[in-house]
Amino acid sequence: MKTVIIHGQSHAGSTCMVARELAQKVGWQTQEFFLPRDFDKPCLGCFTCFQQDLTHCPHYAQLEPLANAMLEADLIILESPVYVYHATGQMMSFLDHFGTWWMIHRPRPEMSQKQAVSIATAAGGGMKSTVRDMADSLEMWGIHRVYKLGLGVQATKPGEIPPGIQKKIHKKTDVLARKILSHAGQQGCNSRGKFWFALMGFAQKHFPPMEPDYSYWEQQGWHRGGRPWK
Ligand SMILES: Cc1cc2nc3c(=O)[nH]c(=O)nc-3n(C[C@H](O)[C@H](O)[C@H](O)COP(=O)(O)O)c2cc1C
């Protein structure tokens, strides 16, 4: 089984440490990418992905290894330090490139077999909004189980994290790793993804077809009762 970690920064600080600790406890083959080191492009707003396909994105050559690694992984970990109450700009720019994967456009059935974790560390505040920044995409991609791990570390680097908080981190990653292993190989979709898929199915039937989404749904059999998670 495979894990991919997308680091929302290019340095190995506290957030990277937590993500690696979790991946190591899960124990699967792990691949890591760092932003902006491995992908540094902001979305151009050209709508090529929506009107054609993600493979036509002007940034696709640089994006492809990361996109493929996520499609092949059983566990996707997105992590970011909290920067002014949100995920890093480079993490948000990266996620902007996957709008077509959202349940309301052309969701990828592979997502139904995956689990994902959104991890953030902060000195003290903004963890909730930051894990939400990344979990929005993970849930709307239709990933079966999405976990959120926000930690206030009271530190600017791993060496400064107080022992009590370090202990808490070890405990939380233990519990989460066990949970991930117990659900390995299961298929399904998170409830938010299901809700938006159902709403879009209704819209596709009652409003003029939006292409190329409509034809993609038709090919997948989703207008005839099929579902990405079945
Ligand atoms: C530009 C910048 C903005 C930050 N904004 C916040 C913030 O809004 N809230 C907070 O508690 N900590 C904030 N911090 C502190 C970091 O989130 C915190 O130290 C984090 O654990 C660093 O993770 P890292 O070691 O993985 O880089 C900020 C740090 C930087 C560099």
The ligand as an SDF file (V2000), in Angstrom:
LIG
                    3D

 31 33  0  0  0  0  0  0  0  0999 V2000
    4.4380   33.7740    7.9190 C   0  0  0  0  0  0  0  0  0  0  0  0
    4.0220   33.0370    9.1580 C   0  0  0  0  0  0  0  0  0  0  0  0
    2.7480   33.1620    9.6220 C   0  0  0  0  0  0  0  0  0  0  0  0
    2.3330   32.5040   10.7830 C   0  0  0  0  0  0  0  0  0  0  0  0
    1.0480   32.6240   11.1950 N   0  0  0  0  0  0  0  0  0  0  0  0
    0.6560   31.9910   12.3250 C   0  0  0  0  0  0  0  0  0  0  0  0
   -0.6880   32.1110   12.7940 C   0  0  0  0  0  0  0  0  0  0  0  0
   -1.5670   32.7040   12.1690 O   0  0  0  0  0  0  0  0  0  0  0  0
   -1.0150   31.4800   13.9500 N   0  0  0  0  0  0  0  0  0  0  0  0
   -0.0930   30.7880   14.6920 C   0  0  0  0  0  0  0  0  0  0  0  0
   -0.4380   30.2820   15.7390 O   0  0  0  0  0  0  0  0  0  0  0  0
    1.1740   30.6210   14.2590 N   0  0  0  0  0  0  0  0  0  0  0  0
    1.5690   31.2020   13.0900 C   0  0  0  0  0  0  0  0  0  0  0  0
    2.8620   31.0370   12.6370 N   0  0  0  0  0  0  0  0  0  0  0  0
    3.7470   30.0870   13.3340 C   0  0  0  0  0  0  0  0  0  0  0  0
    3.7830   28.7160   12.6680 C   0  0  0  0  0  0  0  0  0  0  0  0
    2.4960   28.3270   12.2040 O   0  0  0  0  0  0  0  0  0  0  0  0
    4.2390   27.5980   13.6170 C   0  0  0  0  0  0  0  0  0  0  0  0
    5.4580   27.9370   14.1760 O   0  0  0  0  0  0  0  0  0  0  0  0
    4.3320   26.2610   12.8950 C   0  0  0  0  0  0  0  0  0  0  0  0
    4.3900   25.2180   13.8310 O   0  0  0  0  0  0  0  0  0  0  0  0
    5.5330   26.1940   11.9740 C   0  0  0  0  0  0  0  0  0  0  0  0
    5.5180   24.9560   11.3130 O   0  0  0  0  0  0  0  0  0  0  0  0
    6.7900   24.4420   10.4950 P   0  0  0  0  0  0  0  0  0  0  0  0
    7.8850   24.1990   11.5170 O   0  0  0  0  0  0  0  0  0  0  0  0
    6.3370   23.1880    9.8350 O   0  0  0  0  0  0  0  0  0  0  0  0
    7.1500   25.5190    9.5400 O   0  0  0  0  0  0  0  0  0  0  0  0
    3.2770   31.6910   11.4800 C   0  0  0  0  0  0  0  0  0  0  0  0
    4.5730   31.5750   10.9930 C   0  0  0  0  0  0  0  0  0  0  0  0
    4.9500   32.2190    9.8460 C   0  0  0  0  0  0  0  0  0  0  0  0
    6.3590   32.0540    9.3290 C   0  0  0  0  0  0  0  0  0  0  0  0
  1  2  1  0
  2  3  1  0
  2 30  2  0
  3  4  2  0
  4  5  1  0
  4 28  1  0
  5  6  2  0
  6  7  1  0
  6 13  1  0
  7  8  2  0
  7  9  1  0
  9 10  1  0
 10 11  2  0
 10 12  1  0
 12 13  2  0
 13 14  1  0
 14 15  1  0
 14 28  1  0
 15 16  1  0
 16 17  1  0
 16 18  1  0
 18 19  1  0
 18 20  1  0
 20 21  1  0
 20 22  1  0
 22 23  1  0
 23 24  1  0
 24 25  2  0
 24 26  1  0
 24 27  1  0
 28 29  2  0
 29 30  1  0
 30 31  1  0
M  END
$$$$
